[in-house]
Amino acid sequence: MYTTSSVFLQSLANAGITHVFANWGSDHPALLEDLQRQRSEKDGQTTSKIITCPNEMVALTAAQGFAQVTGKPAAVIVHVDVGTQAMAGAIHNVDRGRVPVLIYAGASPFSSSGELRGSRNEWIMSVQDIPDQAAIVRQYMRFTSQIESGKVATGVVHRALQIATSHPKGPVYLWARREVMEEEVELSAVNTSIPLRKWPSVEPAALSPTAANTIARALSEAQSPLIITSHSGRNQDAVPLLSNLSTALGIPIVAVCPSAVAVPFSHPHFVGVTFLNGASHSHHLAKADVILVLDADVPWISAIQPPHPDARVFVVDSGDPLKTISAVGQWHVDAEMMCNADVVLALEGINTAVEAQIKTRNTSLVEERKTAVTAEHHEWVSSLDRLENTWPQDLQSGRATLPNVLGVLRRTIEEQTPSRSLGKTLVLNEGITNYAVVWNHMRTEAPGGQMTSGGSSLGWSLAAAVGAHMGAGKNYELIVSIVGDGSFLFCVPSSAYWIARRYETPFLTIVLNNGGWKAPKMSMLGCHPTGYGSQASSGAELSVGFGPNCPDYSQIAVAASAGWVWGKRVGGDGRNVKEELNAALAEAVRVVLEERRCAVLDCVLESI
């Protein structure tokens, strides 16, 4: 027997969906039945690999990690309205991160007296029948649609994926009633595939010649140009193009709230990463007379550190320069030009125009800039070295600093990975208040070598590592999740590590244990620097701390995996913290590389 579910699953496979992250419910009997039919006919295999996920947010986050490393969409299956809600903050992340994911949820049956196969036969099917299920997530989706018959299922799937993979990329949501998914169809309906070439993604747009020439001339003639980017590195082909533009004109590059590597860390004109905590933007912003903003949602915070009022600002965004499709709400940048263009095509156009204008370039000014910004880069790197090598005076009772931890981690990876480098290591950064510290000290060179969620909902890094491992294959020697202790709990580690064990996706987790939520404390101090909260004696008193009895994070992972995960806590126990950290990190990396198991190292830092 073949049903709408047969058509739906075959359509996903025909469209190139290789992984489906599933959390099953009472709305999915026809899907489960058809998957078992596939196994019986295909030597135990299914057309797409089904990944069982005991939590919906974890399922969507794993799909996000898969899509981030492959550039290809994954699918997620959840259970009616409650499963849709349970995807929680991951919905925000795939939207803001512009990640192509197809989400499917079943819905309660519409018949209640046995009129059709799939009619209501459980009490929950009445209470789960809500007026507009898609409304739960519609404002975060690029497209929502109901599948109303097996005869149209393939077209609905293809349209959804066509939209999800067009700029601005993002999630799509499909849903169907249980009777519809049980609807019987002929085998011909399953075997009839719509040619994918008839459903292409929208071709990416280039800059107009006028825009490319105007931006190139402005940058070439500027006294103090600046490039700000956040997400240009999502397309790895943009990395060498941006590097070339900066090199040609001696332009400093600042990565603001990045979600991907914009340029190699060692590029002499790269002057660092900021997540705009306090007045942490580059000093170049205030003096820049021309600013190129590439794929950046928040290039600066005007109330804290605005650019010079006379600066010429050019904004280039891959698909949504006014933030109307991603629906940011109140958003504005004082700009001379707003351009809707794919970042790779835009940089190609600007570089070509810069080369054509070489005869009018002030070569001596460019060389002066190169010398100055290169010296700044070297001094910045030296400052990172000093921080990493400055340990507490009392190594017995002291705690390692975050730069200490990251310096040892980086050197351990360079010593133990087959390539003896970070070139084939993927860092998933969920450091939150330490985003920039992690990004700067890990010193990532390779395009695609470090990522964040691209959104602001915490709980991304663990499941993203699982999905990234499934998608990356052997492209990475090691995957490392660096996560704050509060975010670690948001990641639903009991589910994430169970999946890692089930599907053998080993990765290293570094827990930055500062004893609570630093971010809300910093937000409070930003508004009330000398208020009552500033006088709180501890994070626990302020209700943002987890002490004095913090969870044993590594052992949560050990328990979730039935002992498969290696776990250890370091720091704060009276032992020599430097020796202990070096030994523990060496063992943790060895476990992942040689034993192919997850390892979790809980690093106790100075408490909030």
C-alpha positions, 0 to 999 in steps of 0.5 A: 500500500502506498499513501501520501506519506509515501509520496512525501518521503520519496519527494524529499529524497528526490529533492536531495534531502539525505537526512531527516531529523525526526521526533515521532508522534500520533500524527505520524502512523502513515510515515512510520508505516511507509518507512518500514515498507522501504526497509522491507524493500531496500535491505533495511534502508530508507530513501533518506536517513532517519535520525531519531531525536528525543527532543524537538529543539535538538532535532532542528538544531542538528538539522541546522548544523548539517545545513551550515556545513553542507550548504544543503537543506535537511528536513525535520519532522515533529508532532502537531502543535506541541512539537512545533512549539517544542522546537523553541528557540531553534526556530529563531536561530534557523530564521536569523541564521538564514539556514535552509531547513524543511520542517514538517508537522502532522496535525490532528485528524479532522474526522472523528467517527471512523470515516477515514483511515487516520480518524481520531482514536486517541483523546489527545487528538481533540485537544491538539486540534488548534485553529491555525497551527502554522501561526505558531511559527509563521513569522519566522518562516520563508513559506508555510503550506498545508499538504491537502492531498497526495496528488499535490505533495510533491509540488508542495515539497519542491516549492518549499525547498525552492524558497528555502534555498533562495536568498534570503535562505531560511526555514519553511514549514509544511503540515498535513492532517493525519487522514491526508497522510493516510490517503492511498495513492497508486504506485505511479504517484510515488514513482512520478518525480517532478524534474528538479531542474524545473524548480531552481533556486532564484539566481543570486543577484549581482551589483549593478555596474553603477553600484560596483563602480561607486563603491570601488571608487569610494574605497579607492579614494578614501583616507580611512576606509573600513570593511565590516562583515558578519556573515559573508563567510557563510559562502566560503567562496567569499573569503578569498575575494574579501581578502583580495579587496582588503589587500589591494586597498589596505582596508582593515576588516572587522568581523561584527557578531560573525556567524562564519569566518570572513577572512583568515585570522592571519590576514594582516588587515584583520583587526579582530572580532567584536560582539558589541558588548559595551564600547568594544567596536574597533577604533577604526569605526569613529574615523572611517570616512568610507564603510562597506557593510557586507552581510551584517545585521548589526554593524554597530550600535548607534547609541554606543559607538556610531560611525562618523556622521559624514562617513559614506556607508554602503550596505550590501546584503544577500537578499534582504538589505532592509530586513523586511523578509527576515522581519527585524522590525525597527532597523536602520543604517544611515547609508548612501547606498543599499544593495541587494546582491549576493556577497560573492558576486558583489565582491567580484564586481567591486574587485573588478572595478577596483582593478580598473581604477588602479591608475587613479589610486593613491598608491602611497596612501594605500601603502601607508595604510597597509603598514599601519594596519599590519602593525596593528594586527601584529600587536593585537596578536601579541596581546592575545599571546600575552593573555594566553601565557599569563597564568594565575600566580597561585596555580594550586588555588587559582583558576585558569582564565579563558585565554589560558584554556583556549591557548592550551586547546589550540596548541593541543589540537595542533599537536595531536590532529593528523594535519598538526594544525587547526586547518581541519578543525571545526569550532562551534562557538557558543561562548555568549558573553565570551563569543569574541574571546573564543573567536579571537583566541581560536585564531581560525584560518580556514573558511568554514572553520568556526561558526555560531548559530547566527541567532540569539537563542541559546542551546545550539552548539551540542546538537549542531555538532551532531548534525555537522558531523553527519554532514561533514563526513571526513572534511573535518578531523575534529569538531569542537563545541565551546559552550558556556555552562548556562548554554550547555543546559539549554542544549538539552544535553541528555538528548544531544549526547544520546543522539551522538552515541546512537549515531556515533558522531564524536566531538569535543565539548569545552564547557566554560563554567563561570557558575551561571548566566553572565549575560543578564548580569551584564545587561543589568549593569549596562542599564544600572551600573551603580544600582542595587544589583551592582552591590549583589554579593554573588550571582546566586544572590542576584538569581543568575548564579548556579552555585554553590552546587553547580551541576556536574556537566560532564557527567550529565553527558556520561549518563545520557550516553550510558557511559560512552562519553568521556567526561572530566572537570578541571579547576578549583580543586586545589591541584596545579591548574596548568598541569591539570588542564594540559593533561586533561585536554590532551586526553580529551582530544585523544579520546575523540580522535583515537577512540571516536567517542565524545569528550566533555571537559568542564573548565571551572573559570572565575565565577560570575 
